[in-house]
């Protein structure tokens, strides 16, 4: 599957656009729409040069394919577009390793309609050991998108 405009908009809304490197709440150098590495695999550094909005968009789209493929690989059941978009947003923010080892993924693979999935999204609201309001909002929106009708 490929992410839809709804999924893209959700990710951009919560990642925001920063053209200069910054430290995210988890203290990781980041640029653009939440990019922590470049297409060549090199990690973002606080010493990197400012990027253009066009390059930020290219970087975002190149990163997305990795997360789309990861969700396709790890989800073993049929899911709809909104479910896919919510899971890609989750993985984009937390990484594929977090998705792969999560109870969220286990619940999806056991029963993609399990109401406990909303709770599983909402367990992932901390960065640097503290709950962040932005992550609470993002996880709520991901959970709502996951269970919204197409």
PEFEN-V467423 format. One record per residue. N is the residue number from 1. RES is the residue in one letter. PSI is psi in whole degrees, -180 to 180 (999 if undefined). OMEGA is omega as a letter, one per 30 degrees, with the letter a starting at -180 (* if undefined). D_LAST is the distance of its C-alpha to the last C-alpha in Angstrom with 2 decimals. Layout:
n:N res:RES psi:PSI omega:OMEGA d_last:D_LAST
n:N res:RES psi:PSI omega:OMEGA d_last:D_LAST
This chain:
n:1 res:X psi:163 omega:l d_last:14.96
n:2 res:X psi:147 omega:l d_last:15.03
n:3 res:X psi:146 omega:l d_last:13.52
n:4 res:X psi:175 omega:l d_last:11.31
n:5 res:X psi:-38 omega:l d_last:12.67
n:6 res:X psi:-45 omega:l d_last:10.70
n:7 res:X psi:-44 omega:l d_last:12.45
n:8 res:X psi:-46 omega:a d_last:15.62
n:9 res:X psi:-39 omega:l d_last:15.79
n:10 res:X psi:-47 omega:a d_last:15.51
n:11 res:X psi:-48 omega:a d_last:18.29
n:12 res:X psi:-38 omega:l d_last:20.41
n:13 res:X psi:-45 omega:a d_last:20.19
n:14 res:X psi:-27 omega:l d_last:21.67
n:15 res:X psi:-35 omega:a d_last:23.91
n:16 res:X psi:172 omega:l d_last:25.42
n:17 res:X psi:120 omega:l d_last:27.72
n:18 res:X psi:120 omega:a d_last:31.30
n:19 res:X psi:-13 omega:l d_last:33.56
n:20 res:X psi:150 omega:l d_last:36.36
n:21 res:X psi:144 omega:l d_last:36.38
n:22 res:X psi:163 omega:l d_last:35.86
n:23 res:X psi:123 omega:l d_last:35.79
n:24 res:X psi:173 omega:a d_last:32.46
n:25 res:X psi:-22 omega:l d_last:32.73
n:26 res:X psi:9 omega:l d_last:33.38
n:27 res:X psi:34 omega:a d_last:36.29
n:28 res:X psi:130 omega:l d_last:34.99
n:29 res:X psi:132 omega:a d_last:35.76
n:30 res:X psi:155 omega:l d_last:32.61
n:31 res:X psi:162 omega:l d_last:31.99
n:32 res:X psi:-134 omega:l d_last:29.35
n:33 res:X psi:61 omega:l d_last:25.79
n:34 res:X psi:20 omega:a d_last:26.92
n:35 res:X psi:132 omega:l d_last:28.70
n:36 res:X psi:-3 omega:l d_last:31.40
n:37 res:X psi:165 omega:a d_last:32.61
n:38 res:X psi:169 omega:a d_last:33.02
n:39 res:X psi:-27 omega:l d_last:32.06
n:40 res:X psi:2 omega:l d_last:35.53
n:41 res:X psi:-9 omega:l d_last:34.92
n:42 res:X psi:136 omega:l d_last:37.30
n:43 res:X psi:148 omega:l d_last:36.41
n:44 res:X psi:139 omega:l d_last:36.16
n:45 res:X psi:152 omega:l d_last:39.45
n:46 res:X psi:-14 omega:l d_last:40.49
n:47 res:X psi:-2 omega:a d_last:43.06
n:48 res:X psi:154 omega:l d_last:40.60
n:49 res:X psi:159 omega:l d_last:40.78
n:50 res:X psi:145 omega:l d_last:38.35
n:51 res:X psi:166 omega:l d_last:35.60
n:52 res:X psi:163 omega:l d_last:34.19
n:53 res:X psi:-37 omega:l d_last:30.72
n:54 res:X psi:-44 omega:l d_last:30.30
n:55 res:X psi:-36 omega:l d_last:31.34
n:56 res:X psi:-41 omega:l d_last:29.06
n:57 res:X psi:-45 omega:l d_last:26.09
n:58 res:X psi:-44 omega:l d_last:27.53
n:59 res:X psi:-44 omega:l d_last:28.10
n:60 res:X psi:-48 omega:a d_last:24.57
n:61 res:X psi:-36 omega:l d_last:23.13
n:62 res:X psi:-35 omega:l d_last:25.81
n:63 res:X psi:-38 omega:a d_last:25.05
n:64 res:X psi:-39 omega:a d_last:21.31
n:65 res:X psi:-34 omega:l d_last:22.07
n:66 res:X psi:-42 omega:a d_last:24.06
n:67 res:X psi:-36 omega:l d_last:21.28
n:68 res:X psi:-48 omega:a d_last:18.74
n:69 res:X psi:-39 omega:l d_last:21.51
n:70 res:X psi:-45 omega:l d_last:22.33
n:71 res:X psi:-44 omega:l d_last:18.93
n:72 res:X psi:-40 omega:a d_last:18.96
n:73 res:X psi:-41 omega:a d_last:22.51
n:74 res:X psi:-28 omega:l d_last:22.20
n:75 res:X psi:119 omega:a d_last:19.09
n:76 res:X psi:2 omega:a d_last:20.57
n:77 res:X psi:166 omega:l d_last:17.76
n:78 res:X psi:130 omega:l d_last:14.63
n:79 res:X psi:161 omega:l d_last:11.57
n:80 res:X psi:177 omega:a d_last:8.03
n:81 res:X psi:-44 omega:a d_last:7.48
n:82 res:X psi:-39 omega:l d_last:6.82
n:83 res:X psi:-45 omega:l d_last:9.74
n:84 res:X psi:-48 omega:a d_last:11.67
n:85 res:X psi:-43 omega:a d_last:11.50
n:86 res:X psi:-42 omega:a d_last:12.72
n:87 res:X psi:-36 omega:l d_last:15.38
n:88 res:X psi:-41 omega:l d_last:16.53
n:89 res:X psi:-45 omega:l d_last:17.01
n:90 res:X psi:-50 omega:a d_last:18.95
n:91 res:X psi:-38 omega:l d_last:21.02
n:92 res:X psi:-39 omega:a d_last:21.70
n:93 res:X psi:-39 omega:a d_last:23.17
n:94 res:X psi:-17 omega:a d_last:25.03
n:95 res:X psi:154 omega:a d_last:25.72
n:96 res:X psi:-30 omega:l d_last:25.00
n:97 res:X psi:-41 omega:l d_last:27.97
n:98 res:X psi:-43 omega:l d_last:26.53
n:99 res:X psi:-48 omega:a d_last:23.27
n:100 res:X psi:-39 omega:a d_last:25.37
n:101 res:X psi:4 omega:a d_last:27.69
n:102 res:X psi:151 omega:l d_last:25.28
n:103 res:X psi:-31 omega:l d_last:24.76
n:104 res:X psi:-52 omega:a d_last:21.08
n:105 res:X psi:-41 omega:l d_last:20.97
n:106 res:X psi:-43 omega:l d_last:23.17
n:107 res:X psi:-44 omega:l d_last:20.93
n:108 res:X psi:-46 omega:a d_last:17.81
n:109 res:X psi:-26 omega:l d_last:20.09
n:110 res:X psi:-42 omega:a d_last:21.53
n:111 res:X psi:100 omega:a d_last:18.44
n:112 res:X psi:-7 omega:l d_last:14.98
n:113 res:X psi:5 omega:a d_last:14.26
n:114 res:X psi:122 omega:a d_last:17.53
n:115 res:X psi:-20 omega:l d_last:17.43
n:116 res:X psi:-14 omega:l d_last:20.15
n:117 res:X psi:-38 omega:l d_last:17.83
n:118 res:X psi:-46 omega:l d_last:17.34
n:119 res:X psi:-41 omega:a d_last:21.14
n:120 res:X psi:-40 omega:l d_last:21.46
n:121 res:X psi:-46 omega:a d_last:19.57
n:122 res:X psi:-5 omega:l d_last:21.86
n:123 res:X psi:-17 omega:a d_last:24.97
n:124 res:X psi:68 omega:a d_last:24.85
n:125 res:X psi:9 omega:a d_last:26.05
n:126 res:X psi:147 omega:l d_last:29.56
n:127 res:X psi:133 omega:a d_last:31.27
n:128 res:X psi:27 omega:l d_last:35.00
n:129 res:X psi:2 omega:l d_last:35.25
n:130 res:X psi:150 omega:l d_last:33.92
n:131 res:X psi:131 omega:l d_last:30.70
n:132 res:X psi:131 omega:a d_last:29.26
n:133 res:X psi:-39 omega:l d_last:27.45
n:134 res:X psi:-37 omega:l d_last:25.24
n:135 res:X psi:-34 omega:l d_last:24.17
n:136 res:X psi:-46 omega:l d_last:23.55
n:137 res:X psi:-44 omega:a d_last:21.20
n:138 res:X psi:-47 omega:a d_last:19.47
n:139 res:X psi:-37 omega:l d_last:19.07
n:140 res:X psi:-45 omega:a d_last:17.75
n:141 res:X psi:-37 omega:l d_last:15.10
n:142 res:X psi:-44 omega:l d_last:14.26
n:143 res:X psi:-41 omega:l d_last:14.15
n:144 res:X psi:-42 omega:l d_last:11.97
n:145 res:X psi:-43 omega:a d_last:9.41
n:146 res:X psi:-41 omega:a d_last:9.95
n:147 res:X psi:6 omega:l d_last:9.28
n:148 res:X psi:152 omega:l d_last:6.51
n:149 res:X psi:151 omega:a d_last:3.76
n:150 res:X psi:999 omega:* d_last:0.00
